[in-house]
Amino acid sequence: KPATAASPSSRATKPAPAGGVRPKPKPKAQPQVTPKPTAAAAKVEPKPAAAPQLDQPLAEYDDMTPYEITELLDHLPAEKLDAVERYERANENRDLVLVAIVKQRDLPDPPH
């Protein structure tokens, strides 16, 4: 006797929706897995050495406004002016103060 197709009653499937087309099943969500870092990835490049911490060149320098600092520049000797410039560049790096330092250096020395 020839093989026959399974009878409709022996199938264990849901009936097709109206229109006869079944939607594709949604893919199952994959759990998010964070890979463990490898020994090579765990190595951290050393940070470049930080610039040495400079002392404030003038008392309460960090509390002064740029305008207050520039008003004092013409009263400072060259070595103190250098210290102000180094400190300013390493910290706030304010153009107003740095330009004033350059201008102060360009002034002729006062007569003795």
Secondary structure, 3 states (H helix, E strand, C coil): CCCCCCCHHHCCCCCCCCCCCCCCCCCCCCCCCCCCCCHHHHCCCCCCCCCCCCCCCCCCHHHCCHHHHHHHHHHCCHHHHHHHHHHHHHCCCCHHHHHHHHHHHHCCCCCC
